[in-house]
């Protein structure tokens, strides 16, 4: 995140949280120690430069077992 901010100076940032499970404690610890400080610094820089910067948190819905065997959305949990 920090490298992207420094290299590209974005005014919109979308963070996608993939469907990979980790415990809430692990996720929060990781966010607080790595991601959040970069986001806060980025927002501070935007304020100093008088730029409206937007942050979007996106969460990916997990797939299901054997999802590649389906050609259209499943209509029931039993099918999956």
ABEGO torsion letter per residue (X at the ends): XAAAAAAAGBABBBBBBBABBBBAAAAAAAAAAAAAAAAAAAAAAAAAAGBBBBBBBBBBBBBBBGAAABABBBABAAAX
